[in-house]
Structure formats: C-alpha cells, structure tokens
Amino acid sequence: MKGYLVLEDGSLYVGEGFGAIGAVSGEVVFNTGMTGYQEVLTDASYYGQIVMMTYPLIGNYGINPEDFESRAPWLRGFIVKELCDQPSHWQAVKSLSAYLAENGIPGLAGIDTRALTRHLRSAGTMRGVIVTTAAESMPAAEQIAEWTALAQGFALNDHVRQVTTAQPYRVFGDGHRVVVVDYGAKANILRCLQARDCDLTVVPATTSAQAILDLRPDGIMLTNGPGNPEDLPEAIQAVRDLVAYGQVPLFGICLGHQILAHALGGKTYKLKYGHRGANHPVKDYLTNRVYITSQNHGYAVDEQSLDPALVAITHRNLNDGTVEGMAHLRKPVYSVQYHPEAAPGPEESQYLFDRFIALMDASAHTFARVKLLA
C-alpha cells in the first residue's frame, strides 16, 4: 500500500501504508520510547491521536495479549520509520500490521521520522491525516488540499467518556479498599495496587464524590486519561468535594494530577509538543533524588496558579522545569504528572504506590507527622 501523512500546515510525507486501508485524522504526536509500542497502542491517553515512534525499528517483537494496557487500541493512526513485519519473540501471536488491520487503524512506514519530529518540535503539535491506499499514483494537488482541510477541521470531544468504564467493577484483594476513578486507566496502575494487596473498585469518570465516599474507601486513585482537563467540570467538582472532605488519602496520576490541580484552584496549559516517552528526568524534592520516568501528556499544571499556602511542588521536570508533582500541605492528597506504574518505562518510581499505602495505613490525624514519608 501507499501511505501519506498530511499535516494541517500542508506538509506532505510519503511512505508505505500498513495496517488498515483508509483515511483518519487526529493530533500528530511523537513518543521517544525505544520499546513499548504495544503499551502505547493500548494506552487510552492516546485517544484521538496519531502517534509517531522516534525509535527507528518498530514491530520486531510483535503483539501479545500479555502486554495490553486496556481493552482496545485507542490511537487513530501509527507512524514508524521502519516496520518489522516478521516478529521474533516467544510470546508473539501476530504482527503489528495484522493487529492494526484487525482494529481498523492505518499505519505509515518509511517516512523520515526524524525530520517530522524536528518539525513538530519547532512548529508544535499539529493535526494531521494518515491515508493508506492501494492506488500507485501520487495524489493530485486537489486531493492533498482536501486532506489538509480534513486535518485542519479535526476536533474530538468527550475523550474521557469514550474510554472510561461504563459500569463499576471489582478487583478483589485482602488489603486497603481503594476506589479507582477511571479517566482512561492503564492496567498497570491496577496491577501495582493489586501487588500491594489492595481491594479495588473501579468506577466511571462521571462518578460523584458522594457515590465514591459511599463505597467507604481507605484511599482514592485518580488515573491517567486523554484530553484537556478543562473539559471535565464534573470530574473537577467531584475531586474538589473529595479534597474538602479531606479524610481519605487521594493519589492522582497524569490527567488525575491535572484534574486535582483544577480542584485546588489551579490551571493547566497546553504544552508545545508534550512529553511522551520513557526517558524523562524528574527530581523528587522530598527525597532529593532524580528519577527517569515514563510520561504521556500534552498539558501541564501552571505553577503560578497554585496557592503556595495550600499546595507544595514535590516534583519537577529537569528538561523544561514543568510541574511533575504536588502535595496538599494539610491533607493526605498528592499527585504526579508522570507514570509511576511505567508500562512501558522504568519502574523506579513505584515507591509512590508505597507512599499511598503508608498514607492509608496512617490516620488523617497523623498526616502532618507522616509528611509523605519524606
């Protein structure tokens, strides 16, 4: 198949199509991870996006059901430099191309992904269209203009409503009762809590604070998810109410971190090209250590919008100085922008789950003494 990528500024990239035949529009972003393409495909935070991998060879270990992070692939299109269509791995059950074809997702290979990355870093994240076709001839100028207009008109709403669980469900454990608010949760968040014997109830993103508290949780997890947190007023109000209640430890990850910032009176803003990959350095001011982290977000918390008498910055990105973590100064509430559950990426930040367990072990009255176990 022939394949094309057309950006909203009219840029055209020509390569080879794989996966499904068709045309899709989306927000074009890049991920710097060397491995983990299967986790990227099934991470609901990529809903509505066309993802390009900067690592040059993708597909070499195929696809297996053990490494899925959710029930389906959520991205709109997939771009690689070189596609391996003959995977070699003992767990592989199919190729990357076959998996995308089964799920109606077009892919594009053979373009200069380094040049595209540099373009997006310079101009910022853009909307685009991937087209895969059996036609051999180059598209006419009129066709390219139509694709450009399609890219410019791309808009996608209700991101979180599309990926959240439709009904609450239980993952049984013998330890602390944790309510997980699913904004597009990665499975490894649940696995990390299960590994610590937590009894989990996963609820839809639209669940009210009272409905959450009615479940009598020992702790509340706010998960990752796609889109702009400003589009989620119901979720922000629910978290605001949970913080006001203030007696149940609350831990936010990625979108959960951003929603928490809004609930605390702060704001978020869109990054020029986002943070996506498994190699981002973050400093934890509570331990004075630097961790290499897994990240996937296009928005960041505006530090100046937070009340320093109420919220402390606990983590910072060493590449661009953006806020990567915060904690309430008087209540057992904290969050990080990056992904301590990894998948893909380094697992050295899973101490944050241990911190969550420690806060649930301690009563709300001893939170000031615990000080997040600094």
N, C-alpha and C positions, 0 to 999 in steps of 0.2 A: 504494500500500500504506500501511496504517497501521503505525506503529512505536512501540515502547515501550522505555524503559530503566528497570529496577527495580534499585535498589541493596539491599545486604544490610540496611541500616537502614530499609528500607521506602519510601524516596524513589522517586517515580514521575515520569518525564519522558515527555511525549507528543510525537511528531513524525511525520514521514513516513518510511516504510521505502524502502530501495533495495538493490540487490544481490540476494542470495538471500533467499527466503522461509524462515522458520524461527525457531528459538529457540536461542541459545547463551549459555553462562555463561563468565565469565572475570574477571580482575582488571582493574578500570577505571582507566586511567592517562591523563594528558594530555601532549601534545607541543606545545611553543611555537614550532616552526619555521614560518616563513612559506611556505616551499616544501619540496619533498622528500617529498611524501606517497607517491610510488611507491617510494622507497627505504625509507621506514618500513614499508610493506606487506610488503616482501620482506626485511626485516632479521630474522633468526632470533632476535635478542634479545627480540623482542616475542611469542615463542611463549607461548600461554596467556593473552594479554591482549586486552582491549577498549580500543582506542586512540581517544582524542578529540583532534582538532586544534583548538587555540585560535584559529588564524587563521580569519577568518570565511568565506572563499570557497575551496572545495577542489574540484578536478576540472577546472579551467579549461584545463590543457594535456594532459589525457587520459592515456593509458597507451601506452608504447612499450617494446619489449624491450631497448633500449639502456641503460636506467637501472635494471634489476633488480639487486639486491644478493645474490640467491641464486636457487635453482631454483624457488621457490614462495613465495606469500604465507603467513605463519606466524601472523598475529594471528587472534583469534577473531571480532572484530567491529570496526566502524569507525563513528565518530561525527563529524559535521560540523555547522556552523551552517547554511551554505548550500551546496548541491550544484550544481555546473555540469555539466549532462548533455549539453551541446553544446560539446565542447572545441575549441580553436582552436590548433593547433600543427602544424608541418610534419612532425614525427616521429610524431604520434599515430596509433595504429591502432585504438583503441577507447576508449570512455568508461570512467570509473572504475566506474560502476554495472555495466556489462557485465562488466568484469574480475572484480569481486567475485561477481557471479552465477555466472560460469563456475567459480569456485573454492569455491562454497558458503558464502560469507561474507556475513552480513547487515550492512546499514548503516542508520544512523539519521540523518536530517537534520531541520533545522527546530526543534531544541530550543535553549534558552538555554544555550549552551556556556560563556558567562562565569559564569553562576550555578553551573553544575556544577563548573567549575574552582575557584571560590571555596569550594564545599562540600568538594571533595576536599582543597584546601589546608588547610582548617580541621579537618576530621574525619580526614584521612589517606586513603591509597589504600584502596579498598573492592572487594569482589567484587560483581558485578552480572550481570544477564541482559538481553540485547537480544532483542526479539521483533518480527518483521515478519510481517504477516498481511494477507490480502485482506479480512478482516472489517471492516465500517464501524463497528460499535457499540463503545463503550468496554467494556473487560473488567470483569467483576463483581469485587466485593471478594474473593471466594473465589479467583478466578484470580490476582489480584495477590498474595494471600497465598502461593499455590503458587509463583509466580515468585520471591518474596522468599526462600522456603525453598530454592529451587533455587540462588539466589545464595549463600546462607549455607553451603550444602553443597559449593560448588565447591572442588575440590582437584585439582591436576595434578602428577604426579610424572614423573621421568625426562625432564625438559625437554631436557637436552643430548643424551641418547641418541636423542631423536626428530629432532634437527636436524643432528647430526654426519654426516659422510660415512660410508657403510657400508664402503667399501674405500679404501685409499690410492690416490692418483693423482698424476701428474707434470705439472708445467707447466715446460717446458724453457727454460733460459736459459744464458748463457755465463759468468755470474759465480759468486758465492758459492753454495754449496749450503745451502739453508735448509729445515729441516723445520718445517712449519706444523701445529700441533696444533689441529684444528678442533673448537672447542666450539660452533660456530654462526657460522662466519666470514663476514664481509661480503666480497663480491667485491672491493671496492676496496682491502682490505688486500693481496690478491694482486696487484692491478694496480700498487699502489705499489711492491711488491717487484720485480715484473716490469720496471717502469720503471727500476729500478736494476740490471737485468741478472741478477737472482738466478735460480738454478735451484731450483725449488720441488718439494718432495714433501709433499703434504697427507695427513695421517694422522688416523684416528678419535680421538675424545677419550679412548678407553679404552687407547690405546697405552702400553706400559710405557716407562720410561726406557731400559732396555737396548735395546729394539727401536728407539727413536729414535736412540740412540748408534750402533747397528749400521749406520745409514744414513750414518754419518761426516759429520754436518753441520758446516758452518762457523758456523752460527747456528741458533737455535730461536725460533720465534714462537709465543706463546700468544695465541689470538684471543679475541674477544668471544663472548658466548653468553647464553642465558637462565637464569633461575632463581637459586637460592640456592647459593653456592659450598660451603656446609657439606654439601650433598647429594652431593658429588663426592669421596669419600675416595680413590678410586683415582687420580683426576687429581692431587689434592694430594700423594699419596705419590710419584707419578711426578715431579712438579716438585721435590719435596724431594730426590729422588735425583739429579736433574739439577743442582740447585744444589750438592749435596755433591760431585759430580764436578768442577764448577767450572771447566772448561777451555773450555767453549763459550759464547759470548755468548748471552744469553737476554733477550728483549723481550716483555713482556706488555701486552695492551690489554684494558681493561674487565673482563670476567669473568676473563681471563688474569691481570690485575693482582690481583684478589681471591684467586684460587687461589694465586698466588705469595705473597701475604701470609700465608695459612694455612700454606703450606710453610715459611715463615720463622718460624713460631711465633706469628703474629698471629691476630687475629679480625676478623670483619666483623659489621655490624649492619644492620638494615633501616631505610631512610630513611622519613620520614613520608609523602612523596609522590614521592620520586625526582627525578632530573634527566633530563629528556628534551626535547631541542630543539637549536638550532644557534646559541645566543647566550649561552653561559655563560662568564664571565670567569675565567681561571685564571692564576695567577702562577707562572712558572718561576724558581725561586730560583737556578738555575745560570746563567741569562742575565740575571736581574733584569728580565725583560720580562713583560708581561701579554698573553695571547692570548685571543681569542674562540674558543670551542671548541664542537664538536658532542658531545652527550652522550646516553646512553641507559642508565641503570642505576637499580636500585631498592635497591641495597646499597652500603655504603661501608666502607672499612677503618678499624678502631678504632686510632687513632694510639697510644693508651696501651698497646696490647697488643704493640707492636713494640719490639724491643730497640734502643735508640739507639746501642749499641756495634756493632751489626751492620747497621742499616738507617738511611738518611738520607731525610728527606722532601724531595722535589725540587720538587713542585708542590702548590699549594693553591687551592681554590675560593674566590673572593673574595666570593661571595654568602653562604655559610654556613660557610666555614672548613674544610670536609672535605678529607681527603687526596685529591689528584688525581695524585700521582706519588711514586715512591720508588726508591731505588737501594741495592744491596748495597755496603757500604763496602770490601770486599776482593775481590769477584768481579765479572766482567762481566755483571751482572744488573740490569735496571731495568724499570720498568713505569709506565704511566699509566692512570688511570681513564677518561679521556675518549677520543674517537675522532680520532686524528691523521689518519686516512685520509678523514675527513669523510664525504661522500655520505649525506645532504646536510650542507651546512655549509661554513664557511670552511676553506681548505686551508693556512693559515699554520703549522700545527703539523706539517707533513710533514717538517720538519727532524729529527724524531725517527727517521724511517727512515734519514736520512743518518747520524745518530749510530750507528744499528745497523750500518750498512755500515762505519763507521770502527772500531767495536769488532771486527768480523770481520777488517778489514784488520790491526789490531794483534794481537799475540800476547797470550795470557793474562798473560805476564810483564810486559808494558808497560801493563797496565790501570791500575795505580796512577798511572802518569805521565800517561796519557791523561785520566783523571778525567772521563769522559763528554764530553770536548771542551768543558768549561765556558768 
